[in-house]
Amino acid sequence: MYECSLERMTNKINTFSQFGDAGHGGITRYTLSKEDVLARNEFIKRMQAIGATIEIDDVANIYATLPGSDASAKRIVMGSHSDSVKNGGNYDGILGVMSAMEVLETVAQNNIAHKHPLTAMIWTNEEGSLYPPAMMISGVVCYDYLPEDVRGKFKYEDMMQSTSVLDKQTTFGQALDASEFKGDIANRLSPDNYKCMFEIHIEQGPILEDAGNDIGVVDCVLGMFNYRLRFYGQTVHAGTFPMPKRRDALYAASQALCYLHDEIDKLGYSDLVYTTGEIECHPNVHTCVPDEVDFSIDVRHESAEVRAKVLAVVQSCSEKQWAGCSCKVDKMWNRDTVYWNDTLVSFVKAAAEETGVSHQVLHSGAGHDAQFAAYMMPTTMIFVQSKDGLSHCEQEYSSPEQCTCGATVLLNAVLKADAE
């Protein structure tokens, strides 16, 4: 068993946290921004220093590769993304990049024999926080392999026209053309040239911390669906119209939301999660009774049967009147549970056991680039404990020791895949 370097990992964490420092312990590092360019160039500099070959594809993904003993063997790739959400933390995404770097650095320093070329990768625009949607470029690269109902969101032409949420004018395609990272389409990740993929990520939840374990052996990304519930009433004056005659769409929506919580909880699935995170109210004027309100419902669970039971509850809202208002239920999108490759999962578990790193098997509730890559080639993920379960915020934290443990597990799992 080989161990990665705590000193090197700590240095990388401290260095990359400077690129986009938002002044409160976290970062804002939008894709292809000047802050992201700094992070990308640091990655390239460090990888070239150990003798890795740098390649960039047409959508700005970066690949750093150490050769193996068999020049004809397919590559084993490790990586994640370098961009962040606004006022995000120093670990989401970039930990997977730093861990891949650490694996290559450890292999180079210790002259670890390996057959397959080993590649550290930066995915472009995973967060989609400047140019929506999230997981944009893994969607583009893996497009031909995605399920039909997922693929439609990621047409190359549409993604190039995605508009900046800041200036509402600049497109992703324009930013890509203006960047120094538009390379050759021939360099894209593909099953012709790559054997398998690993991605490390912070857990983004409290399960590992609550159990006292440092590492998660991830077996799947949960299936989910997202619907909108839309309520239709009547706008009238807030000061003059009698209460009994009102059709208040916001009041109706609040009744339905309470109904959803009550009925979904009655199903009794403790591992089910559901969220209303977005609401729109019209006309959104304090002197007017709302006439149209809609809200989102995001539901996640491994089992398609469980999701179907929840969906029946959600759809039942359209059969009722709510405070005199009608309700329409619209599907936004859904995805099936994506299971990681059993062999790669077993390599991660064995590596954690053999290195003595505390661990447990768990699911991912969030989507990641690896999720789309899994449709194209054998793929798996490793989670590192998140303090207090926090992520997508400046308080996000995983200790250098835990991050190094994750990289150590990654290294030894990759070597098992290399020897397969």
Residue pairs with C-beta under 8 A, 6 or more apart in sequence:
1 351
1 354
1 355
1 412
2 106
2 110
2 112
2 408
2 411
2 412
2 415
3 106
3 355
3 408
4 102
4 103
4 106
4 404
4 407
4 408
4 411
5 102
5 105
5 106
5 109
5 404
6 400
6 401
6 404
8 102
8 105
9 98
9 99
9 102
9 400
9 403
9 404
9 407
10 400
10 404
12 46
12 98
12 101
12 102
13 90
13 91
13 98
13 400
13 403
15 42
16 39
16 42
16 90
16 94
16 97
16 98
17 27
17 90
18 38
19 27
19 29
19 35
19 36
19 38
19 39
19 42
20 27
20 28
20 29
20 33
20 35
20 36
20 38
20 39
20 84
21 27
22 28
22 87
22 394
24 87
24 394
25 90
25 394
25 395
26 84
26 87
26 88
26 89
26 90
26 393
26 394
26 395
26 396
27 35
27 84
27 87
27 88
27 89
27 90
27 394
28 35
28 84
28 85
28 86
28 87
28 88
29 35
29 36
29 39
29 82
29 83
29 84
29 88
30 36
30 83
30 84
30 86
30 129
30 130
31 81
31 82
31 83
31 124
31 125
31 127
31 129
31 130
31 131
31 175
32 60
32 124
32 125
32 175
32 176
32 179
32 181
33 130
36 82
36 83
37 179
37 180
37 181
39 82
39 94
40 62
40 82
40 122
40 181
43 62
43 64
43 82
43 97
43 101
43 120
43 122
44 54
44 62
44 64
46 101
46 105
47 54
47 64
47 101
47 104
47 120
48 54
48 64
50 66
50 104
50 105
50 108
50 109
51 66
51 108
52 64
52 65
52 66
52 104
52 108
52 120
53 64
53 65
53 67
54 62
54 63
54 64
55 62
55 63
55 65
55 183
55 184
55 187
56 62
56 63
56 181
56 182
56 183
56 184
56 187
57 63
57 141
57 183
57 184
57 185
57 186
57 187
57 188
57 189
58 182
58 183
58 184
58 185
58 187
58 188
59 124
59 137
59 140
59 141
59 176
59 182
59 188
60 124
60 125
60 137
60 176
60 179
60 181
60 182
60 183
61 121
61 122
61 123
61 124
61 137
61 141
61 187
61 188
61 189
62 121
62 122
62 181
63 77
63 119
63 120
63 121
63 187
63 189
64 101
64 104
64 119
64 120
64 121
65 75
65 117
65 118
65 119
65 120
66 104
66 107
66 108
66 117
66 118
66 119
67 117
68 114
68 115
68 116
68 117
68 118
68 418
69 113
69 114
69 115
70 115
70 116
73 115
73 116
73 117
73 195
74 116
74 117
74 193
74 194
74 195
75 116
75 117
75 118
75 119
75 193
75 194
75 195
76 116
76 117
76 118
76 119
76 194
76 195
76 196
76 197
76 198
76 414
76 417
76 418
77 119
77 120
77 121
77 189
77 194
77 196
77 197
77 198
78 96
78 99
78 100
78 103
78 118
78 119
78 120
78 121
78 197
78 198
78 199
78 200
78 410
78 414
79 96
79 97
79 100
79 119
79 120
79 121
79 122
79 123
79 197
79 199
80 93
80 94
80 95
80 96
80 97
80 100
80 121
80 122
80 123
80 126
80 199
80 200
80 201
80 368
80 369
81 93
81 94
81 96
81 97
81 122
81 123
81 124
81 125
81 126
81 127
81 369
82 93
82 94
82 97
82 122
83 93
83 124
83 125
83 126
83 127
83 129
83 130
84 92
84 93
84 94
84 127
84 129
85 92
85 127
85 129
85 392
86 129
87 393
87 394
88 127
88 392
88 393
88 394
88 396
89 390
89 391
89 392
89 393
89 394
89 395
89 396
89 397
90 396
90 397
91 202
91 384
91 386
91 391
91 396
91 397
91 398
91 403
92 201
92 202
92 204
92 391
92 392
92 396
93 126
93 127
93 201
95 200
95 201
95 202
95 384
95 398
95 403
95 406
96 199
96 200
96 201
97 120
97 121
97 122
98 403
98 407
99 200
99 403
99 406
99 407
99 410
100 119
100 120
100 121
100 200
100 410
101 120
102 404
102 407
102 411
103 118
103 120
103 407
103 410
103 411
103 414
104 118
104 120
106 112
106 407
106 411
107 114
107 118
107 411
112 415
114 415
114 418
115 418
115 419
116 195
116 417
116 418
118 414
118 418
119 194
121 189
123 137
123 138
123 369
124 136
124 137
124 181
125 131
125 136
125 137
125 172
126 134
126 135
126 136
126 137
126 138
126 368
126 369
127 134
128 134
128 135
128 136
129 165
130 164
130 165
130 166
131 162
131 163
131 164
131 165
131 171
131 172
131 175
132 162
132 165
133 139
133 153
133 154
133 162
134 367
135 367
135 368
135 369
135 371
135 372
136 154
136 159
136 162
136 172
137 159
137 369
138 369
138 371
138 372
138 373
139 146
139 150
139 151
139 153
139 154
139 159
139 372
140 154
140 156
140 159
141 188
141 189
141 372
142 189
142 372
142 373
142 375
142 376
143 151
143 154
143 155
143 156
145 372
145 375
145 376
146 154
146 372
146 375
147 335
147 336
147 375
149 333
149 334
150 333
150 335
153 333
159 172
159 173
160 171
160 172
160 173
160 176
161 171
161 172
161 173
162 171
162 172
163 169
163 170
163 171
163 172
164 170
164 171
164 175
176 182
189 197
189 373
189 376
190 376
191 376
191 377
194 377
195 377
195 378
195 417
196 341
196 344
196 377
196 378
196 379
196 380
196 417
197 370
197 373
197 374
197 377
197 378
197 379
197 380
198 344
198 348
198 370
198 379
198 380
198 381
198 382
198 410
198 413
198 414
198 417
199 368
199 369
199 370
199 373
199 379
199 380
199 381
199 382
200 381
200 382
200 383
200 384
200 406
200 407
200 410
201 364
201 368
201 381
201 382
201 383
201 384
202 383
202 384
202 385
202 386
202 391
202 396
202 398
203 216
203 362
203 383
203 384
203 385
203 386
203 389
203 391
204 365
204 366
204 386
204 389
204 391
204 392
205 365
205 386
205 389
205 391
206 386
206 388
206 389
207 216
207 360
207 362
207 389
208 214
208 215
208 216
208 360
208 362
208 383
208 384
208 385
208 386
209 385
209 386
209 387
209 388
209 389
211 360
212 358
213 358
213 359
213 360
213 385
214 357
214 358
214 359
214 384
214 385
214 402
214 405
214 406
215 352
215 357
215 358
215 359
215 382
215 383
215 384
215 385
215 402
215 405
215 406
215 409
216 359
216 360
216 361
216 362
216 382
216 383
216 384
216 385
217 345
217 348
217 349
217 352
217 359
217 360
217 361
217 362
217 382
218 340
218 345
218 348
218 361
218 362
218 363
218 364
218 380
218 381
218 382
218 383
219 339
219 340
219 345
219 361
219 362
219 363
220 302
220 337
220 338
220 339
220 340
220 363
220 364
221 337
221 338
221 363
221 364
221 365
221 366
221 367
221 368
221 371
222 300
222 301
222 302
222 337
222 363
222 364
222 365
223 300
223 301
223 302
223 303
223 304
223 307
223 334
223 335
223 336
223 337
223 338
224 298
224 299
224 300
224 301
224 307
224 334
224 335
225 298
225 299
225 307
225 311
225 331
225 333
225 334
225 335
226 296
226 297
226 298
226 299
226 331
226 332
226 333
226 334
227 296
227 297
227 311
227 314
227 329
227 330
227 331
227 332
228 294
228 295
228 296
228 297
228 329
228 330
228 332
229 253
229 256
229 294
229 295
229 297
229 314
229 317
229 327
229 328
229 329
229 330
230 292
230 293
230 294
230 327
230 328
230 329
230 330
231 249
231 250
231 252
231 253
231 256
231 292
231 293
231 294
231 322
231 325
231 326
231 327
232 249
232 291
232 292
232 325
232 326
232 327
232 328
233 246
233 247
233 248
233 249
233 252
233 289
233 290
233 291
233 292
233 293
233 323
233 324
233 325
234 246
234 247
234 289
234 291
235 282
235 283
235 288
235 289
235 290
235 291
236 246
236 288
236 289
237 287
237 288
237 289
238 286
238 287
238 288
238 289
239 287
241 289
246 289
246 323
246 324
247 289
247 291
247 323
247 324
247 325
248 289
248 290
248 323
248 324
248 325
249 281
249 282
249 289
249 290
249 291
249 292
249 293
249 325
250 281
250 290
250 293
251 322
251 323
252 293
252 322
252 323
252 324
252 325
252 327
253 279
253 293
253 294
253 295
253 322
255 322
255 323
256 317
256 320
256 322
256 327
257 276
257 295
259 317
260 274
260 276
260 297
260 313
260 314
260 317
263 313
263 316
264 272
264 274
264 299
264 310
264 313
267 306
267 309
267 310
267 313
269 301
269 306
271 301
271 302
272 299
272 300
272 301
272 306
272 310
273 299
273 300
273 301
273 365
274 297
274 298
274 299
274 300
274 310
275 296
275 297
275 298
276 295
276 296
276 297
276 298
277 296
277 298
278 295
278 296
279 293
279 294
279 295
279 296
280 292
280 293
280 294
280 295
281 290
281 292
281 293
282 290
282 291
282 292
282 293
283 290
283 291
284 290
296 332
297 314
299 307
299 310
299 311
299 314
300 365
301 307
301 310
302 337
302 363
303 337
304 336
304 337
314 329
315 329
317 327
317 329
318 327
318 328
318 329
320 327
335 367
338 371
338 374
338 375
339 374
340 370
340 374
340 379
340 380
340 381
341 374
341 378
341 379
341 380
343 378
343 417
343 420
344 378
344 379
344 380
344 413
344 417
345 380
347 380
347 413
347 416
347 417
348 380
348 382
348 409
348 410
348 413
349 359
349 361
350 413
350 416
351 408
351 409
351 410
351 411
351 412
351 413
351 416
352 359
352 409
353 359
354 412
355 405
355 408
355 409
355 412
357 405
357 408
357 409
359 409
362 383
364 371
364 381
364 383
368 381
370 379
370 380
370 381
373 379
382 406
382 409
382 410
382 413
383 406
384 398
384 402
384 403
384 405
384 406
385 398
385 402
386 396
386 397
386 398
387 395
387 396
387 397
387 398
387 399
388 395
390 396
390 397
